[in-house]
Every structure is written in structure tokens, then in C-alpha cells.
Amino acid sequence: MQESHEQVYFVGVDGSTNANEAFEVIKRGILREGTDKLVVGHVFNNSKKFLPFNLKPSYIKDVYESRILELGHNATYV
């Protein structure tokens, strides 16, 4: 029997539809529950005050932190 090794997947999110689709592909299609880990990251610039609400860093953080809750310690938002 082949030993299963933990994989760590990173997905960058920015509030876009494409980032959301990438997140879903990893979470629902690739990630092996209980074995693999998921790291969700968002890089931003606080000086960009003109962003619409749905692209603000605090909103994106809240959305993705809630979406990874079910994965427990196997997921992290950075």
C-alpha cells in the first residue's frame, strides 16, 4: 500500500471571480480532507483607499476566514 503524504496548497485571493474559482477548485476538487493543508493568502496595499467594499482587505479576510472554518487546523489565512 502506498503511503499518503500531506500536500500544502496555496491560493492567492484578491476578491476576483478567478481567485474565487481557484479557491473552490483546490478546496472542493484537490484537497484531501484531514490530510492536506490549505493556505489562503492575500497581498494588499493599505494606501489604496479607493477600492470598492468587496475588494477591501478586511472584507476579503472575513470572507475567506469564514470559508475555511470547516477545515479547522488544516487551513490558514495569511
C-alpha positions, 0 to 999 in steps of 0.5 A: 500500500502506498503511503499518503503524504500531506500536500500544502496548497496555496491560493492567492485571493484578491476578491476576483471571480478567478481567485474565487474559482481557484479557491473552490477548485483546490478546496472542493476538487484537490484537497484531501480532507484531514490530510492536506493543508490549505493556505489562503493568502492575500497581498494588499496595499493599505494606501489604496483607499479607493477600492470598492467594499468587496475588494477591501482587505478586511472584507476579503479576510472575513470572507475567506476566514469564514470559508475555511472554518470547516477545515479547522487546523488544516487551513490558514489565512495569511 
